[in-house]
């Protein structure tokens, strides 16, 4: 009889349990053991903000299967025939003898665990910046169910003012959760805008929404120290780089996470430049008997062809499955990632995949982009809601580079369509001609992403000369002598318009050309800049030589309307 | 000075106005004329069911731009500098002299209209089957705003009983609209199920939903005649092929549409086997000066590499844009279509792209499929709703062939992801490893389509042996001696279960193997057949040789539970 294969998995939250389950499905006789340092197995970490906000009523829901079974040691034993050890720390990996040293944190006893194949799913830890006062009480990170309970306890016992340090995904999801619980929320981000993976004006539109929902957002500011009342060890103030100070009953530090690769590093496994475990396309580490998956590894970015650290629950699941297949003797290659992300913040959905315009330029791409606001369904449908799609492509070839989609409407569909396009290295023209599903309850006849791809193609071919809202804003602020041509209808104009702009509705434009100066730079726009584009074409056909269309029109304008007044 | 280019466009509903607008954007000096037989231009035909149901309150909304301007002759003149002639019929095309003969239907006057390039966007007409009594009053089709008004008038004047002839997309959308208006709705479909592009069991699940919403559905029955009361010329009965008869205050005939290619045919242009105008990849007809787009043409199916007739508003828009570019001297190739469709029927969303299992088999493919019901978001999210994903691929290669997605949740995203996959000829394994957007408000960590692709890959590699609900049903009905193994939890079993099935919860299975016969065919399942799959693996590892997993579990079971009792 063949000796059953011994599979040991370190980490019991996301990648670990996924790998364990797949190993079991591939081999009914293997001895499979999960070693987890914490109390809980296999919880949906991405659901924690919804537990804190109360949208998920019970922490158990984050640990349950879809049919209501808690994924605890009993479940793994009975349903999966997997030994799951919680409160058990993996201390060292003895690669030569293929065993790990583990310690039961309850009993403090140690023992060895042999393996034929070892899978590391040790995840990531919150980055804690070395700021003065960081050790004060009530300064938290969000990493585990225990962290959730601590934060919920603070809210339940009367905390009112929270400062979130870091304007990233988790920080912003928590901002929503705290606002739902009635707290005063201040976000401090050291870069010029939150959600720094977005381009500036898109992020500013998101900030506008968060501000409408009562969040205070401070950008381009650093936290220099955390203060406390005399005689207290609890945080009470957050002191900023501009000398100001914010009252805080508690603080959430959400400055990103770092791969938990300590054990791997100590065992001499290869570590990448971001501190994550290096794996090949089989999710195999530099030791052929050790695999790794989830947030502890660095991933190959299939778009940039470089390794990155990009911790996402979806990637953890996909990569763990591949690691398990290979650990069990199969063969499956993980093709890498794109860095696709999405979040819901209040009524806004915010998604992105590929590179931002800023990143792409930094990497040396000559790019062209389009910004298209529009209803996500035909405007006559009652459930239609606006979204803004920004598509970026390489200028010379039209090859797609990235997308950002924000707004009240269906964002996730457009992001996933672009993830498919980037995976297949498609051009904007190819994307614009895909047979996507259309019916009025779901999308416009020309989907927003198709329109955005067409506009991009127009710009790329020089049919349309666009200018970004950022550039227009700069020209206004610098007092440049530009001619802002607002070609919307009368009602739209009356509702609000930019300072120092001129109003000529598109239907009257052909008869009012003499009102427009021939010697100035003309910037045409409407609500979304479709009519703005048509206006520019009319002007160009009539001898106006310096006409640009403001990308995305006024719906993409994140600044105040009285700018430059 | 160069003579301005003369562009004439026949058809003013979908493809025509789109082509006209694009021509104008490409050339500010061209003389562009739209000739439309009906009263209205550029209306959203796909929105008509929502106008009839009252979800769209005013017919004008279907003819408005997003900013509220009616797309009438004035609009085309002022905003687009396009001459739009309504109530004007194109009588003949004189290809030699490059002119068309038109007739003003109000004044009955005729004249010629010269063109440099002609674009045909003549659309499609409802197919009217030659059934006895078809000319009776109150038998309608749905094609124009005028048809909508006639139907609305019938409802407003007290009609209560409607019979819909044809279980296709438009018929079913109208069934919902009529139910919303409080009518008794009976659908008659001559094939074995409605929405005949779906596979049998998926369509039956949709039928179950429509029945829950009060629709009466009669399948495998033909209408043999329409009857009327003595002395009346109004329809009052619909007589069926089984001898039965249904009371009807009015009838909607929704038996598909046929390309309106009469004018093209008369002019000697090449016509395809489905009666649509033949075009090349430039949307150019057999006359190089005549282009065609929209529902009047046959499209190249990029998946099957054959021409098809597939009228969709989205295709009309995309193809019209390409026709316009080429007509104006540019060069753009239309890559063809996939036949992607989606509809909303009550709370159900129903989408599909590519081939069904039935079609694929008919075309000679050796196929493998997976059926995966699951919540469209993590089960702990309050807004999560179930969907069922059926994916079909080629067995030998795993190359994807098609998808069907139905259910209460987000269907359109998964259909569009598959449209992208088919466009790029991806395999199931490749699809399963795409970096799609994940956050709990939008999708599970492993998206439903990724899970479906993984299950398909398991079946393809022989790790999982599936059996369709249709096959299981047939075995039960035929009295075959099979062992139905329901491995759900106690509560699930108590709620309901198949007749003559045996209940062993998955957690007890390893200890109760002696209750299962080794000599029978065992069919394992649970709610969605994930635990069913694990049960099969356990049984196979314990010497059971004839074990199958029922695809999709009980959520995919469209039949009565007491079947075969």
Interface residues (C-beta under 8 A of the other chain):
Chain A: X14 X24 X25 X26 X28 X29 X44 X46 X47 X50 X55 X56 X61 X62 X64 X66 X67 X68 X69 X75 X78 X79 X80 X81 X173 X302 X312 X313 X314 X315 X316 X317 X318 X321 X322 X332 X334 X335 X336 X337 X338 X339 X340 X341 X342 X343 X344 X349 X351 X353 X374 X375 X378 X379 X380 X381 X382 X410 X412 X413 X415 X416 X417 X419 X420 X421 X423 X424 X426 X429 X430 X432 X433 X434 X435 X436 X437 X438 X439 X440 X441 X442 X443 X445 X446 X447 X450 X454 X463 X488 X489 X492 X506 X507 X508 X510 X526 X527 X528 X531 X533 X534 X537 X538 X540 X541 X542
Chain B: X14 X24 X25 X26 X28 X29 X44 X46 X47 X50 X55 X56 X61 X62 X64 X66 X67 X68 X69 X75 X78 X79 X80 X81 X173 X302 X312 X313 X314 X315 X316 X317 X318 X321 X322 X332 X334 X335 X336 X337 X338 X339 X340 X341 X342 X343 X344 X349 X351 X353 X374 X375 X378 X379 X380 X381 X382 X410 X412 X413 X415 X416 X417 X419 X420 X421 X423 X424 X426 X429 X430 X432 X433 X434 X435 X436 X437 X438 X439 X440 X441 X442 X443 X445 X446 X447 X450 X454 X463 X488 X489 X492 X506 X507 X508 X510 X526 X527 X528 X531 X533 X534 X537 X538 X540 X541 X542
